[in-house]
Amino acid sequence: MNATDRTPADLLSSALAADPGRPLVTFYDDATGERVELSVATFANWVAKTANLLQDELSAEPGDRVALLLPAHWQTAVWLLACASVGVVADMAGDPAAADVVVSGPDAESLAAARACSGPRIALALRPLGGRFPEPPEGFADYAVEVPGQGDRFAPYAPVDPEEPALIVAGRGFSGAEVVERARAEATGLGLTGPGARILSGLPYDTWEGLNAGLYGPLATGGSVVLCRNLDRLATDALDQRIETERVTATAR
């Protein structure tokens, strides 16, 4: 992280320059037993490919709105940073009918809601290792099919303005600069005391608190996150073991 970073994409660029090999997001799904660990470099590569998909294939432009009908998941974190890289507004659980692009998870309710979007529709299977749908939902492009062929480096066609809208969550809008500033200001309260801090978050991504603990706070402080989906299915002793094994220094549940 650098004092000059003004957008979430800037934070990721600084993390990549400082230590590309360190873990950034470790994801658990306690309903399936999945565990995925992404280094800064691997995460940044997914972000670059997704940003290229947004900009080149989906024709998204700064100021466009992308409705993200997705749970707390490592691929959701990728989409949030890809939106920040292009300069589009990431609207968590936003109204698909008001969005230029919609990105849905695999559950029937989200897919049904996403069909209200008149623009491009992307569906994520959220399978282990970023796997494809056995058969893509009708009317949707399969993210896992579309993203691998995208470029490994990304450059926006127009510079991203830190003061422009970047995020909507729980009805509250944030500019890119506000995301960075608030993440930094609230870091100590989360127990993110600086580089090397590691927070375990079981919070959903439908509130600022969940997004900050599960992505922005660790990114803004040089830390990392152990992001847990379906954490309520994990026994207390197993959670204690995970905290020890993953060298967790703070929790948000």
C-alpha positions as CSV (number, residue, x, y, z in Angstrom):
1,M,0.0,0.0,0.0
2,N,1.1,3.6,-0.7
3,A,-0.2,6.9,0.6
4,T,-0.9,7.9,-3.0
5,D,-3.3,5.0,-3.7
6,R,-6.7,6.5,-4.4
7,T,-8.7,3.6,-5.7
8,P,-9.1,-0.1,-4.8
9,A,-7.3,-0.9,-8.1
10,D,-4.4,1.3,-6.9
11,L,-4.2,-0.8,-3.7
12,L,-4.0,-4.0,-5.7
13,S,-1.2,-2.6,-7.9
14,S,0.8,-1.6,-4.9
15,A,0.3,-5.0,-3.3
16,L,1.5,-6.6,-6.5
17,A,4.6,-4.4,-6.7
18,A,5.5,-5.0,-3.0
19,D,5.1,-8.7,-2.6
20,P,3.3,-10.7,-5.4
21,G,3.9,-14.1,-3.8
22,R,2.2,-13.5,-0.5
23,P,-1.3,-14.8,0.2
24,L,-4.1,-12.3,-0.3
25,V,-7.3,-14.3,-0.2
26,T,-7.8,-17.7,1.3
27,F,-11.3,-19.0,0.7
28,Y,-13.2,-21.7,2.5
29,D,-16.7,-23.0,1.7
30,D,-17.8,-25.1,4.7
31,A,-20.7,-26.5,2.7
32,T,-18.5,-28.2,0.2
33,G,-15.1,-28.5,1.9
34,E,-13.5,-26.3,-0.7
35,R,-10.3,-24.4,0.1
36,V,-8.5,-22.0,-2.3
37,E,-5.5,-19.8,-1.6
38,L,-4.8,-17.0,-4.0
39,S,-1.5,-15.0,-3.8
40,V,-1.5,-11.4,-4.7
41,A,-0.2,-12.3,-8.2
42,T,-2.8,-15.0,-8.8
43,F,-5.6,-12.7,-7.6
44,A,-4.3,-9.8,-9.7
45,N,-4.2,-12.1,-12.8
46,W,-7.9,-13.1,-12.3
47,V,-8.7,-9.4,-11.9
48,A,-6.9,-8.4,-15.1
49,K,-8.7,-11.1,-17.1
50,T,-12.1,-10.1,-15.7
51,A,-11.4,-6.4,-16.3
52,N,-10.5,-7.2,-19.9
53,L,-13.7,-9.2,-20.2
54,L,-15.7,-6.3,-18.8
55,Q,-14.1,-3.7,-21.0
56,D,-13.6,-5.5,-24.3
57,E,-16.2,-8.2,-24.5
58,L,-19.0,-6.6,-22.5
59,S,-18.3,-3.0,-23.6
60,A,-18.5,-1.7,-20.1
61,E,-17.5,2.0,-19.7
62,P,-16.7,4.2,-16.7
63,G,-19.9,5.1,-15.0
64,D,-21.8,2.0,-16.1
65,R,-23.4,-0.1,-13.3
66,V,-22.7,-3.8,-12.8
67,A,-25.1,-5.6,-10.5
68,L,-23.3,-8.3,-8.6
69,L,-25.8,-10.9,-7.4
70,L,-23.1,-12.9,-5.6
71,P,-22.2,-14.2,-2.2
72,A,-19.0,-13.7,-0.3
73,H,-16.6,-15.7,-2.5
74,W,-13.2,-15.2,-3.9
75,Q,-14.6,-14.8,-7.4
76,T,-16.9,-12.0,-6.1
77,A,-13.7,-10.3,-4.7
78,V,-12.2,-10.6,-8.2
79,W,-15.3,-8.9,-9.8
80,L,-15.2,-6.1,-7.2
81,L,-11.6,-5.3,-8.1
82,A,-12.2,-5.7,-11.9
83,C,-15.0,-3.2,-11.7
84,A,-12.7,-0.8,-9.8
85,S,-10.1,-1.3,-12.5
86,V,-12.4,-0.4,-15.4
87,G,-14.1,2.4,-13.5
88,V,-17.6,0.9,-13.5
89,V,-19.9,0.9,-10.4
90,A,-20.0,-2.4,-8.6
91,D,-23.6,-2.6,-7.2
92,M,-23.8,-5.4,-4.6
93,A,-27.2,-7.1,-4.8
94,G,-28.3,-4.2,-7.0
95,D,-31.4,-4.1,-9.2
96,P,-30.6,-5.9,-12.4
97,A,-33.2,-3.9,-14.3
98,A,-31.2,-0.7,-13.6
99,A,-27.9,-2.2,-14.4
100,D,-25.9,-2.2,-17.6
101,V,-24.4,-5.6,-16.9
102,V,-25.5,-8.3,-14.4
103,V,-23.3,-11.0,-12.8
104,S,-25.2,-13.8,-11.1
105,G,-24.4,-16.8,-9.0
106,P,-25.8,-20.2,-9.8
107,D,-28.8,-20.3,-7.5
108,A,-32.2,-20.2,-9.3
109,E,-33.4,-17.1,-7.4
110,S,-30.4,-14.9,-8.5
111,L,-30.6,-16.2,-12.1
112,A,-34.3,-15.4,-12.2
113,A,-33.7,-11.9,-10.9
114,A,-30.8,-11.3,-13.2
115,R,-32.9,-11.8,-16.3
116,A,-34.4,-8.4,-15.7
117,C,-31.1,-6.9,-17.0
118,S,-31.4,-5.9,-20.7
119,G,-27.6,-5.8,-21.0
120,P,-25.0,-8.6,-20.9
121,R,-25.6,-11.4,-18.3
122,I,-22.8,-13.4,-16.9
123,A,-23.3,-16.4,-14.6
124,L,-20.7,-17.9,-12.2
125,A,-21.0,-21.6,-11.3
126,L,-18.9,-20.9,-8.1
127,R,-17.6,-24.4,-8.4
128,P,-14.2,-25.4,-6.9
129,L,-11.2,-24.1,-8.9
130,G,-13.4,-21.8,-10.9
131,G,-15.1,-24.7,-12.7
132,R,-17.7,-24.3,-15.5
133,F,-21.4,-25.0,-15.4
134,P,-22.2,-28.5,-16.8
135,E,-24.6,-26.5,-19.0
136,P,-24.7,-22.7,-18.8
137,P,-28.1,-21.2,-17.8
138,E,-30.1,-20.0,-20.7
139,G,-29.5,-16.4,-21.6
140,F,-26.2,-16.2,-19.7
141,A,-22.5,-16.4,-20.7
142,D,-20.5,-18.8,-18.4
143,Y,-17.8,-16.8,-16.7
144,A,-15.5,-19.8,-16.5
145,V,-15.7,-20.2,-20.3
146,E,-15.3,-16.6,-21.1
147,V,-12.5,-15.4,-18.8
148,P,-9.5,-17.8,-19.4
149,G,-8.9,-16.4,-22.9
150,Q,-8.7,-12.8,-21.8
151,G,-5.4,-11.0,-21.5
152,D,-3.2,-11.3,-18.4
153,R,-2.6,-7.5,-18.3
154,F,-5.1,-4.8,-18.1
155,A,-5.0,-1.1,-19.0
156,P,-8.2,1.0,-18.9
157,Y,-9.1,2.9,-22.0
158,A,-9.6,6.0,-19.8
159,P,-8.0,6.8,-16.4
160,V,-10.2,5.9,-13.5
161,D,-11.3,9.0,-11.6
162,P,-11.1,8.3,-7.8
163,E,-13.9,10.7,-7.1
164,E,-16.4,9.0,-9.3
165,P,-18.9,6.4,-8.0
166,A,-17.3,3.0,-7.6
167,L,-19.4,1.0,-5.2
168,I,-23.0,0.6,-4.0
169,V,-23.7,-1.6,-1.0
170,A,-26.8,-1.7,1.2
171,G,-28.1,1.4,-0.7
172,R,-25.0,3.5,0.1
173,G,-22.7,4.8,-2.6
174,F,-19.0,5.2,-2.4
175,S,-16.4,6.7,-4.7
176,G,-13.2,4.9,-5.2
177,A,-11.4,7.3,-2.9
178,E,-14.0,6.9,-0.2
179,V,-13.6,3.1,-0.3
180,V,-9.8,3.5,0.2
181,E,-10.1,6.2,2.9
182,R,-12.8,4.3,4.9
183,A,-11.0,1.0,4.7
184,R,-7.8,2.6,6.1
185,A,-9.7,4.5,8.8
186,E,-11.5,1.4,10.0
187,A,-8.6,-1.0,9.8
188,T,-7.5,-0.7,13.4
189,G,-11.0,-1.4,14.6
190,L,-11.0,-4.7,12.6
191,G,-7.7,-5.7,14.2
192,L,-5.8,-5.0,10.9
193,T,-2.7,-3.4,12.4
194,G,-0.5,-3.4,9.4
195,P,1.3,-5.7,6.9
196,G,1.1,-9.4,7.8
197,A,-2.2,-9.0,9.7
198,R,-4.6,-11.8,8.7
199,I,-8.3,-11.6,9.3
200,L,-10.9,-14.4,9.2
201,S,-14.2,-13.1,8.0
202,G,-17.5,-15.0,7.9
203,L,-19.5,-11.9,7.1
204,P,-21.6,-11.7,3.9
205,Y,-20.7,-9.2,1.2
206,D,-24.1,-7.4,1.4
207,T,-22.9,-4.7,3.8
208,W,-20.0,-2.4,4.0
209,E,-18.7,-4.2,7.1
210,G,-18.6,-7.5,5.2
211,L,-16.8,-6.0,2.2
212,N,-14.3,-4.2,4.4
213,A,-13.5,-7.2,6.6
214,G,-13.6,-9.6,3.6
215,L,-11.6,-7.6,1.1
216,Y,-10.9,-3.8,1.3
217,G,-9.5,-3.6,4.8
218,P,-6.8,-6.3,4.3
219,L,-6.0,-4.9,0.8
220,A,-5.6,-1.4,2.3
221,T,-3.3,-2.4,5.1
222,G,-1.0,-5.0,3.4
223,G,-2.8,-7.8,5.2
224,S,-4.8,-10.8,4.0
225,V,-8.2,-12.4,4.5
226,V,-9.4,-15.9,5.3
227,L,-12.9,-15.6,3.7
228,C,-15.3,-18.2,4.9
229,R,-18.7,-19.0,3.3
230,N,-21.2,-21.1,5.3
231,L,-19.1,-20.7,8.4
232,D,-22.1,-21.5,10.6
233,R,-21.7,-25.2,9.5
234,L,-18.2,-25.4,11.1
235,A,-18.0,-26.7,14.6
236,T,-16.4,-24.5,17.3
237,D,-13.3,-26.7,17.7
238,A,-12.8,-26.8,14.0
239,L,-13.0,-23.1,13.8
240,D,-10.4,-22.7,16.5
241,Q,-8.2,-25.1,14.6
242,R,-8.6,-23.1,11.4
243,I,-7.7,-19.9,13.2
244,E,-4.5,-21.5,14.5
245,T,-3.6,-23.2,11.2
246,E,-4.2,-20.1,9.1
247,R,-2.3,-17.9,11.6
248,V,-5.3,-15.6,11.9
249,T,-4.7,-12.4,13.9
250,A,-8.3,-11.0,13.9
251,T,-11.8,-12.2,13.2
252,A,-15.1,-10.7,11.9
253,R,-18.1,-13.0,12.4
